[in-house]
Amino acid sequence: MVPDGSPERSSAGSSEDGTANGAAPATPAAPPEPPADAGPERCVGHVDCDAFFAAVELLRRPELRGKPVIVAHDGPRSVVTTATYEARKHGVGSAMPLVTARRRCPDAILVPPDLDAYREASQGVMAIIRDEVEVVQQMSLDEAYVDLTGMLAPRAAMRRLVTRVKAETSLDVSVGIGPNKLVAKLASDAEKPRGFVVLDRRDAWRRWAGESPGLLPGIGPKTALDLERRGVGTIRALSRLDEPQLSEWYGPRTGPWLWRRCRFDDRDPVVAVREPVSESRETTFSIDLDEIEDLERELRRLAIALGEALERQGRRGRTVGIKVRLADFTTVTRSRTLPTAIDDPEVLAEIAVAMLLEYAPAQPVRLLGVRAAGLELIDGPGAQLTLPLESAR
C-alpha cells in the first residue's frame, strides 16, 4: 500500500471504485496474485508538467490562451511536439504528423518550438522538485520520478511541491503516487491536467485491467498487436497467462518482465541522475539539402545556438560531434576530442563545419546535428576556455 492513508484520486473525475465518473464500475475480480517477492515497500512519485512546451509558449504569448495551439516546425515532414488541451480535444497528439494534426484541427495555431526556452523553464521546475525531495530522477525536460519512501506525509509534500511550481513558474504539473514507478507514472497520466492521483497495485489493477497491454509503459505497439493476435487484448487477459508461456512467446527476459508488468510490479528504483554530460542541437529539413554551402550554413547556425546555450549554462565541452542523416536514412556520425574544453560558439562551429567538409556527404542530406560532450562547469578543473581556430581544424 501507498503510505499516508487510503488511496486518493483528484476531483478531476473518478469515483470511489476508481472508475471514471459516468462509467460502469469494473467487474469485481481479485487482482492477479503478486509475485512471491514483490520487492521492498516503497513510495514513489511521478511529476509531469502539463502540455509543457505549449504551456511555456502560452506564458510568452498569453493572447493564445484558450485556443488550439500546436507546437511544431512547419514542413511536410514535421511532427507535433505537443499541443494545448484545446487542440487535443480534436484528436491532436504528440508525435503525430503535422499534416494529420492540421486535418483534424484546421483552426489550430502553429508555433515553432524554442528548445532554449523550454530548457530554461525546465531548470526552474526541476530546481523546485530537488529542493522539496532529496532523491530525484529526471527523465526528460518535463517529467521526473521522486523517492518518497520514509516520508511521514508524502501527499502533503507533493501538494506543497505542486503549489510552489505554480507560484514560482506559473506552470501546472500532474502528480501520481504509488508503490513503484509503473503505478506512479500511470497515476500521473490518469487525470491530466492538474491531476493528483494516489494508487496502490490493487487500485491500479481495478482501474486498468480492462485496458490494452499497450497502456503499460514499455509495451510498444508491436508487442500489443502481437498479443492481440494471440487473443490477449487486455491487461486482465495477459495476467492470466503463466510465466513459462510468456517466456516461450517472447524469450527468457521479456516473458518474465511482461508477467510482472501486467501485475503492476516494478522493481526499478528511483536513482538520482547526474548533470548531463552532453548536449546537442539538430534539425530535419523539409526538403533534402545537397549543396555543401547550404549544409555548412545550417550546421554553423546549429553549432552557434549550441555554443551560446552552453555559455548561458556556464559549461564547456571537450568533444564536438556531428550527425548527418542522408536521403536514404543512412546516419553518419563524426566526433573530435580536443586537448582542452571549449565554450566559444564560433570555435565550436568551426570544428563542426570542418568535420562536415571532411566527410563531404555523397547524397542529399535530410538531417544535420551537432553535439558537445564531456561537459564540465567553467569554474571546474580545466585549462583555457577557448582553443585557437587553427588548432581546432
C-alpha positions as CSV (number, residue, x, y, z in Angstrom):
1,M,0.0,0.0,0.0
2,V,1.0,3.6,-0.5
3,P,1.8,5.3,2.8
4,D,-0.2,8.1,4.3
5,G,-3.7,6.6,4.3
6,S,-6.1,5.2,1.8
7,P,-5.9,5.7,-2.0
8,E,-6.8,9.2,-3.2
9,R,-7.9,10.5,-6.5
10,S,-8.2,14.1,-7.6
11,S,-11.6,15.6,-8.1
12,A,-11.0,15.6,-11.8
13,G,-13.4,12.8,-12.4
14,S,-13.1,9.5,-10.6
15,S,-15.4,7.6,-8.3
16,E,-14.7,5.7,-5.1
17,D,-14.2,2.5,-7.1
18,G,-11.5,4.1,-9.3
19,T,-13.6,4.3,-12.4
20,A,-14.2,7.5,-14.4
21,N,-17.4,9.4,-13.5
22,G,-20.3,8.1,-15.6
23,A,-18.5,4.8,-16.4
24,A,-19.7,1.4,-15.2
25,P,-17.7,0.1,-12.4
26,A,-15.2,-2.6,-13.3
27,T,-16.4,-6.2,-12.9
28,P,-15.3,-7.3,-9.4
29,A,-12.4,-9.6,-9.7
30,A,-9.5,-10.5,-7.5
31,P,-6.3,-8.8,-8.7
32,P,-3.7,-11.2,-10.0
33,E,-1.5,-12.8,-7.4
34,P,1.6,-10.7,-7.0
35,P,5.0,-12.5,-7.3
36,A,6.1,-14.2,-4.1
37,D,8.7,-11.5,-3.7
38,A,7.1,-8.1,-4.5
39,G,10.3,-6.3,-3.5
40,P,10.8,-3.7,-0.8
41,E,7.8,-1.5,0.0
42,R,8.4,1.9,-1.4
43,C,6.5,5.1,-2.1
44,V,7.3,6.7,-5.5
45,G,6.0,9.9,-7.0
46,H,5.9,10.9,-10.7
47,V,5.8,14.6,-11.5
48,D,4.8,15.5,-15.1
49,C,4.3,19.1,-16.5
50,D,1.0,19.5,-18.3
51,A,1.4,20.1,-22.0
52,F,4.9,21.5,-21.1
53,F,6.1,23.1,-24.4
54,A,2.7,24.5,-25.1
55,A,2.4,25.8,-21.6
56,V,5.7,27.7,-21.9
57,E,4.6,29.2,-25.1
58,L,1.3,30.4,-23.6
59,L,3.3,32.1,-20.8
60,R,5.2,34.1,-23.5
61,R,2.0,34.6,-25.7
62,P,-0.9,34.9,-23.3
63,E,-3.2,36.0,-26.2
64,L,-3.2,32.3,-27.3
65,R,-4.8,31.1,-24.1
66,G,-7.9,29.1,-24.6
67,K,-7.1,28.5,-28.3
68,P,-5.9,25.3,-30.1
69,V,-2.2,25.6,-30.3
70,I,0.2,23.1,-31.9
71,V,4.0,23.3,-31.2
72,A,5.8,22.1,-34.3
73,H,8.1,23.1,-37.1
74,D,6.2,24.0,-40.3
75,G,7.0,21.5,-43.0
76,P,5.7,18.4,-44.8
77,R,7.8,16.1,-42.6
78,S,7.1,17.8,-39.3
79,V,5.5,16.1,-36.4
80,V,3.7,17.6,-33.4
81,T,5.9,18.2,-30.4
82,T,2.9,18.9,-28.2
83,A,-0.4,20.7,-28.3
84,T,-2.7,22.6,-25.9
85,Y,-5.7,20.7,-24.5
86,E,-8.0,22.7,-26.8
87,A,-6.2,21.1,-29.8
88,R,-6.1,17.7,-28.1
89,K,-9.9,17.7,-28.0
90,H,-9.8,17.4,-31.8
91,G,-7.6,14.3,-31.6
92,V,-4.2,16.0,-32.0
93,G,-1.4,14.3,-30.1
94,S,2.3,14.3,-29.7
95,A,4.4,12.7,-32.4
96,M,1.5,12.9,-34.9
97,P,2.4,14.1,-38.4
98,L,1.6,17.8,-38.7
99,V,-0.4,17.2,-41.8
100,T,-2.7,14.9,-39.9
101,A,-3.0,17.3,-37.0
102,R,-3.9,20.2,-39.3
103,R,-6.6,18.0,-40.9
104,R,-8.1,17.2,-37.5
105,C,-7.9,20.7,-36.2
106,P,-7.7,23.1,-39.2
107,D,-8.1,26.2,-36.9
108,A,-5.0,25.3,-34.8
109,I,-2.3,28.0,-34.4
110,L,1.2,26.7,-35.2
111,V,4.0,27.8,-33.0
112,P,7.6,26.8,-33.7
113,P,9.4,25.1,-30.8
114,D,12.0,27.0,-28.8
115,L,14.2,24.4,-27.0
116,D,16.3,27.0,-25.2
117,A,13.1,28.5,-23.6
118,Y,11.9,25.0,-22.6
119,R,15.3,24.1,-21.1
120,E,15.2,27.3,-19.1
121,A,11.7,26.6,-17.8
122,S,12.6,23.0,-17.1
123,Q,15.5,24.1,-14.9
124,G,13.1,26.2,-12.8
125,V,10.7,23.3,-12.3
126,M,13.4,20.8,-11.5
127,A,15.1,23.1,-9.1
128,I,11.9,23.2,-7.0
129,I,11.5,19.4,-7.2
130,R,15.1,18.9,-6.0
131,D,14.5,21.4,-3.2
132,E,11.5,19.5,-2.0
133,V,12.7,15.9,-2.4
134,E,16.1,14.5,-1.9
135,V,16.2,11.7,-4.5
136,V,15.0,12.9,-7.9
137,Q,15.4,11.0,-11.2
138,Q,14.8,13.4,-14.1
139,M,13.5,11.6,-17.1
140,S,13.1,14.5,-19.6
141,L,12.6,18.2,-19.6
142,D,9.1,17.9,-18.2
143,E,9.0,14.8,-16.0
144,A,10.7,13.2,-13.0
145,Y,10.4,10.4,-10.5
146,V,10.9,11.2,-6.8
147,D,11.5,8.8,-4.0
148,L,9.0,9.5,-1.2
149,T,9.9,6.4,0.8
150,G,10.1,7.1,4.5
151,M,8.3,10.5,4.4
152,L,5.7,10.9,7.1
153,A,3.3,12.7,4.8
154,P,4.2,12.2,1.1
155,R,0.9,13.6,-0.2
156,A,1.4,16.8,1.7
157,A,4.9,17.1,0.4
158,M,3.8,16.7,-3.2
159,R,0.9,19.1,-2.8
160,R,3.4,21.6,-1.4
161,L,5.6,21.0,-4.5
162,V,2.6,21.5,-6.9
163,T,1.8,24.8,-5.2
164,R,5.4,26.0,-5.4
165,V,5.8,25.1,-9.0
166,K,2.6,27.0,-9.9
167,A,3.5,30.0,-7.7
168,E,7.1,30.3,-8.9
169,T,6.9,29.3,-12.5
170,S,3.2,29.7,-13.4
171,L,3.3,26.1,-14.8
172,D,0.9,23.3,-13.9
173,V,2.0,19.8,-13.1
174,S,0.2,16.5,-12.6
175,V,1.3,14.1,-9.8
176,G,1.0,10.4,-9.4
177,I,1.9,8.5,-6.2
178,G,2.3,4.7,-6.0
179,P,4.4,1.9,-4.6
180,N,6.6,1.9,-7.7
181,K,7.5,3.8,-10.8
182,L,5.0,2.0,-13.0
183,V,2.0,2.8,-10.9
184,A,3.2,6.4,-10.2
185,K,3.6,7.0,-14.0
186,L,0.2,5.7,-14.9
187,A,-1.4,7.7,-12.0
188,S,0.1,11.0,-13.1
189,D,-1.2,10.4,-16.6
190,A,-4.7,9.4,-15.5
191,E,-6.4,12.7,-14.8
192,K,-4.4,15.4,-16.6
193,P,-4.3,18.4,-16.4
194,R,-3.6,19.3,-12.8
195,G,-4.2,15.7,-11.7
196,F,-3.3,14.3,-8.3
197,V,-3.8,10.6,-8.1
198,V,-2.7,8.1,-5.4
199,L,-3.0,4.4,-6.1
200,D,-1.6,1.1,-4.9
201,R,-1.2,-2.0,-7.0
202,R,-4.7,-3.3,-6.3
203,D,-6.2,0.1,-7.3
204,A,-4.2,0.1,-10.5
205,W,-5.4,-3.4,-11.3
206,R,-9.0,-2.4,-10.8
207,R,-8.7,0.7,-12.8
208,W,-6.9,-0.6,-15.9
209,A,-7.4,-4.4,-16.0
210,G,-9.7,-3.9,-18.9
211,E,-7.3,-1.8,-21.0
212,S,-4.9,-2.9,-23.7
213,P,-1.5,-4.1,-22.5
214,G,-0.2,-1.2,-24.6
215,L,-1.2,1.1,-21.8
216,L,1.7,-0.1,-19.7
217,P,4.9,1.9,-20.3
218,G,7.4,-0.3,-22.1
219,I,4.9,-2.4,-24.0
220,G,5.1,-0.9,-27.5
221,P,2.5,-1.1,-30.3
222,K,4.1,-4.1,-32.0
223,T,4.0,-6.2,-28.8
224,A,0.5,-5.1,-28.0
225,L,-0.6,-6.0,-31.6
226,D,1.1,-9.4,-31.3
227,L,-0.6,-10.1,-28.0
228,E,-3.9,-9.1,-29.5
229,R,-3.3,-11.6,-32.4
230,R,-2.8,-14.3,-29.8
231,G,-6.1,-13.4,-28.2
232,V,-4.7,-11.3,-25.4
233,G,-6.4,-8.0,-25.7
234,T,-6.4,-6.7,-22.1
235,I,-4.2,-6.5,-19.1
236,R,-6.6,-8.9,-17.3
237,A,-6.1,-11.5,-20.1
238,L,-2.3,-11.0,-20.0
239,S,-2.3,-11.6,-16.2
240,R,-4.0,-15.0,-16.7
241,L,-1.0,-16.3,-18.6
242,D,1.8,-18.0,-16.7
243,E,5.4,-17.0,-16.9
244,P,6.6,-20.1,-18.9
245,Q,4.0,-19.3,-21.6
246,L,5.1,-15.7,-21.9
247,S,8.8,-16.8,-21.9
248,E,8.0,-19.2,-24.7
249,W,6.5,-16.4,-26.8
250,Y,8.9,-13.6,-26.0
251,G,12.0,-15.1,-24.6
252,P,13.6,-15.6,-21.1
253,R,14.0,-11.9,-20.4
254,T,10.9,-10.2,-21.9
255,G,8.5,-13.0,-20.8
256,P,9.1,-12.7,-17.1
257,W,9.1,-8.9,-17.5
258,L,5.7,-8.9,-19.1
259,W,4.4,-11.3,-16.3
260,R,5.4,-8.7,-13.7
261,R,4.3,-5.7,-15.7
262,C,0.7,-6.8,-16.0
263,R,0.6,-7.3,-12.3
264,F,1.8,-3.7,-11.8
265,D,5.0,-5.0,-10.2
266,D,8.1,-2.8,-10.9
267,R,11.4,-3.2,-9.0
268,D,13.2,-0.3,-10.7
269,P,14.4,2.1,-8.0
270,V,14.5,5.9,-8.2
271,V,18.1,6.8,-9.0
272,A,19.3,10.3,-8.8
273,V,20.5,11.4,-12.3
274,R,23.8,13.3,-12.7
275,E,24.1,16.5,-14.7
276,P,24.0,15.7,-18.4
277,V,27.5,15.1,-19.9
278,S,26.4,16.1,-23.4
279,E,24.1,18.4,-25.2
280,S,23.0,18.6,-28.8
281,R,21.1,20.5,-31.5
282,E,19.7,19.1,-34.7
283,T,17.2,19.8,-37.4
284,T,15.3,17.9,-40.1
285,F,14.9,19.7,-43.4
286,S,11.6,20.0,-45.2
287,I,13.5,19.4,-48.4
288,D,16.8,17.4,-48.6
289,L,19.8,19.7,-49.0
290,D,22.5,18.8,-51.5
291,E,24.6,22.0,-51.7
292,I,27.5,21.9,-49.4
293,E,27.2,25.7,-48.8
294,D,23.6,25.3,-47.6
295,L,24.7,22.4,-45.3
296,E,27.6,24.5,-43.9
297,R,25.3,27.4,-43.2
298,E,22.8,25.2,-41.4
299,L,25.4,23.4,-39.3
300,R,27.0,26.6,-38.3
301,R,23.7,28.0,-37.2
302,L,23.1,24.9,-35.0
303,A,26.6,25.0,-33.6
304,I,26.3,28.7,-32.7
305,A,23.0,28.1,-30.9
306,L,24.5,25.2,-29.0
307,G,27.6,27.1,-28.0
308,E,25.5,30.1,-26.8
309,A,23.4,27.8,-24.7
310,L,26.5,26.3,-23.1
311,E,27.7,29.8,-22.4
312,R,24.5,30.7,-20.6
313,Q,24.7,27.5,-18.6
314,G,28.3,28.2,-17.6
315,R,29.6,24.9,-19.2
316,R,32.1,23.9,-21.8
317,G,32.8,20.7,-23.7
318,R,35.8,18.7,-24.7
319,T,34.3,16.6,-27.5
320,V,32.5,18.0,-30.6
321,G,30.4,15.7,-32.8
322,I,28.2,16.0,-35.8
323,K,25.3,13.8,-37.1
324,V,24.4,13.6,-40.8
325,R,21.3,11.7,-42.0
326,L,21.3,11.1,-45.7
327,A,18.3,10.9,-48.1
328,D,18.3,7.1,-47.8
329,F,18.2,7.4,-44.0
330,T,21.8,6.3,-43.6
331,T,23.1,8.1,-40.5
332,V,26.8,9.0,-40.1
333,T,28.4,10.5,-37.1
334,R,31.8,12.1,-36.6
335,S,33.5,13.4,-33.5
336,R,36.7,15.1,-32.3
337,T,38.0,15.2,-28.8
338,L,40.1,18.3,-28.1
339,P,43.1,18.8,-25.7
340,T,41.1,21.4,-23.8
341,A,37.4,22.1,-23.2
342,I,35.8,24.9,-25.2
343,D,32.9,27.2,-24.6
344,D,33.3,29.6,-27.6
345,P,30.4,29.2,-30.1
346,E,32.5,30.3,-33.1
347,V,35.2,27.7,-32.3
348,L,32.6,25.0,-31.8
349,A,31.0,25.9,-35.2
350,E,34.4,25.9,-37.0
351,I,35.2,22.4,-35.7
352,A,31.8,21.1,-36.6
353,V,31.9,22.6,-40.1
354,A,35.5,21.2,-40.6
355,M,34.2,17.7,-39.9
356,L,31.3,18.1,-42.3
357,L,33.6,19.3,-45.1
358,E,35.9,16.3,-44.4
359,Y,33.0,13.9,-44.7
360,A,31.6,15.6,-47.8
361,P,28.2,13.8,-48.0
362,A,27.7,11.9,-51.3
363,Q,23.9,12.1,-51.1
364,P,21.4,14.9,-50.3
365,V,21.0,15.4,-46.5
366,R,17.7,15.3,-44.6
367,L,19.0,15.9,-41.1
368,L,22.0,17.7,-39.5
369,G,23.0,17.7,-35.9
370,V,25.9,18.9,-33.7
371,R,26.8,17.7,-30.2
372,A,29.1,18.8,-27.4
373,A,30.2,16.1,-24.9
374,G,32.5,15.8,-22.0
375,L,30.8,18.8,-20.4
376,E,32.1,20.5,-17.3
377,L,31.4,23.6,-15.4
378,I,33.6,26.6,-16.4
379,D,34.7,27.1,-12.8
380,G,35.7,23.4,-12.5
381,P,39.0,21.8,-13.3
382,G,40.4,22.6,-16.7
383,A,42.7,24.8,-18.6
384,Q,41.9,27.5,-21.1
385,L,38.4,28.3,-22.1
386,T,38.9,28.6,-25.9
387,L,41.0,26.8,-28.5
388,P,42.8,28.7,-31.3
389,L,40.9,28.2,-34.5
390,E,44.0,26.9,-36.4
391,S,44.4,24.2,-33.7
392,A,40.8,23.2,-33.9
393,R,40.9,22.3,-37.6
